[in-house]
Amino acid sequence: MLRAFVRDGRLLAFPSQQSKRRIVLEHIACSFEPGRRHTERDLTAVLAAWCEGGKADHVTLRRYLVDEGLLSRADGVYWRSGGSLDDLAG
């Protein structure tokens, strides 16, 4: 399922179905080490790279990640706070 939306480390588009979008978001959230703090600038750079050349934008991606509880934020700082840890070993 991921291949339809993610190719060569790039997000092509957001799935419209929430359950599929959650899978894609969890995959992208694995780009961030749990608990490690990121400035908004650093986070934007990572998310913009994911969105480069696709139909998705990094602002919407950040909002989805926060709304789904995969990233948390406070005072302009973001950290991974949810998602599967299984992908970290791979």
Secondary structure as UniProt FT lines:
FT   HELIX           2..4
FT   STRAND          6..7
FT   TURN            8..9
FT   STRAND          10..11
FT   HELIX           18..29
FT   TURN            30..31
FT   STRAND          37..39
FT   HELIX           40..51
FT   TURN            52..53
FT   HELIX           58..67
FT   TURN            68..69
FT   STRAND          71..74
FT   TURN            75..76
FT   STRAND          77..80
FT   HELIX           86..89
//
